[in-house]
Amino acid sequence: MHKSFLTILLFAVLGFVESRTLNLWAVWFKRPNKGPECVVEIVGADLNRRPNKRFDRWSKPDIIVECQHAKFSRKTQIEGNTFKPRFLWAAKMPLKSTRGFIFTVYDANVFKGDQVIGRAFIGPLEAEEMIQTENPKLIPIGYNIGQLKVQIYKVSARMYF
């Protein structure tokens, strides 16, 4: 009797945990974000050679860009061995109208971790203006470090296939 009680209790706990972790209906009928969404495009970066030449000792830096908005974060692919990476990268993110966008440019390293090259910030008013005009913007990532070309626009119904 003791063994059967433990078996029943184990199945009950596993059934409860499985129902909490695997909700098959949510995949089909529940959107992860119920608010507006935006698309962030990072076209490329232009880094000045002189201040950025010391990141990789014998070659050019391997660049990766991280975009943060509210609690959401997305990263581009790594563009290797260049001072002028062209990402042509886009990601869909939930749009919080009271929050800005933070862009961090890293030098990707395998052994010692990624090093920060520069940071840029777009405030909520600038982001709203970029969404309304749908024009890309060059933003500096630090004094004499370089620039980042970014475009933000709102997701519309015509974008879905």
C-alpha positions in Angstrom: 0.0 0.0 0.0 2.8 2.4 0.7 4.4 1.7 -2.6 1.2 2.3 -4.6 0.5 5.5 -2.7 3.9 6.8 -3.7 3.3 5.8 -7.3 0.0 7.6 -7.4 1.5 10.7 -5.8 4.4 10.7 -8.3 2.1 10.4 -11.2 -0.1 13.3 -9.8 2.9 15.5 -9.4 4.3 14.7 -12.8 0.9 15.3 -14.4 0.6 18.7 -12.7 4.1 19.7 -13.7 3.6 18.6 -17.2 0.4 20.5 -17.6 2.1 23.7 -16.3 5.1 23.4 -18.6 3.6 22.1 -21.7 0.4 23.8 -22.7 -0.4 22.7 -26.3 -3.3 25.1 -26.7 -1.2 28.2 -26.0 1.0 27.4 -29.0 -1.9 27.7 -31.4 -4.3 30.2 -29.9 -2.3 32.5 -27.6 -0.1 35.3 -28.9 3.0 35.9 -26.8 2.5 39.7 -27.1 -0.9 41.3 -27.3 0.3 44.8 -27.9 1.8 46.6 -31.0 5.0 45.2 -32.5 7.8 46.8 -34.4 10.6 45.7 -36.7 14.2 46.8 -35.9 16.6 46.7 -38.8 20.3 47.1 -38.3 21.8 47.8 -41.7 25.4 48.1 -40.8 28.1 49.9 -38.8 31.0 52.0 -39.8 33.9 51.9 -37.2 36.8 54.2 -37.3 40.0 52.2 -37.8 42.3 54.0 -35.4 40.4 53.7 -32.1 39.2 50.2 -32.8 42.4 48.5 -34.1 43.4 47.2 -30.6 40.5 44.8 -30.1 42.0 41.9 -32.1 45.8 41.9 -31.9 46.6 40.8 -35.4 43.3 41.2 -37.3 40.2 43.3 -37.6 37.4 43.0 -35.0 34.5 40.5 -35.3 31.4 42.6 -34.8 28.1 41.7 -33.2 25.3 44.1 -32.3 22.7 43.6 -29.5 19.4 45.5 -29.5 17.5 45.9 -26.2 14.0 47.3 -25.8 12.2 47.1 -22.5 13.0 43.5 -21.3 13.5 42.1 -24.8 16.9 41.6 -26.4 18.0 40.4 -29.9 21.5 39.9 -31.3 22.7 40.0 -34.9 25.0 37.5 -36.5 28.8 37.9 -36.2 30.4 39.7 -39.1 34.0 38.7 -39.0 37.2 40.6 -39.7 35.9 44.0 -40.8 35.6 47.6 -39.7 32.5 48.1 -41.9 30.1 45.2 -41.2 26.8 45.1 -43.2 24.3 43.0 -41.3 21.0 43.4 -43.3 19.4 42.0 -40.1 15.8 42.5 -38.9 14.0 41.3 -35.8 10.4 41.7 -34.7 10.0 43.0 -31.1 7.1 44.1 -28.9 6.8 47.9 -29.0 6.6 49.7 -25.7 6.0 53.4 -26.5 7.5 54.7 -23.3 10.8 52.9 -23.6 13.8 53.5 -25.8 16.2 51.3 -27.7 19.7 50.5 -26.6 22.2 49.2 -29.1 25.5 47.7 -27.9 28.3 46.9 -30.4 30.6 44.1 -29.3 33.8 42.5 -30.5 33.1 38.8 -30.4 35.8 36.7 -28.8 35.9 33.0 -28.2 38.1 32.7 -25.1 37.9 35.9 -23.1 34.3 36.9 -23.7 32.8 39.7 -25.8 34.3 43.2 -25.5 32.1 46.3 -25.7 33.1 48.6 -28.5 30.4 51.2 -28.1 26.8 51.9 -27.2 24.0 54.0 -28.6 20.5 55.0 -27.3 17.4 56.0 -29.2 14.8 57.6 -26.9 11.1 56.9 -27.1 10.3 60.2 -28.9 13.1 59.6 -31.5 11.8 56.0 -31.9 8.3 57.2 -32.5 9.5 59.8 -35.0 11.5 57.0 -36.8 8.4 54.8 -36.9 6.2 57.6 -38.3 8.7 58.7 -41.0 10.1 55.2 -41.8 13.5 56.7 -42.5 16.8 55.1 -41.3 19.0 57.0 -38.9 22.8 57.1 -38.3 23.5 57.0 -34.6 27.0 57.5 -33.1 28.2 54.7 -30.9 30.7 56.8 -29.0 33.0 59.7 -29.5 35.2 59.0 -32.6 34.4 55.3 -32.5 31.9 54.9 -35.3 28.2 55.0 -36.4 25.4 52.5 -36.6 22.6 52.7 -39.3 19.3 51.7 -37.8 15.7 51.7 -39.1 12.6 51.0 -37.0 9.1 50.6 -38.3 5.7 49.3 -37.1 4.4 45.9 -38.1 1.4 46.2 -40.2 -1.2 43.7 -41.4 0.2 43.8 -45.0 3.5 42.2 -43.7 1.8 38.9 -42.9 1.6 36.4 -45.7 
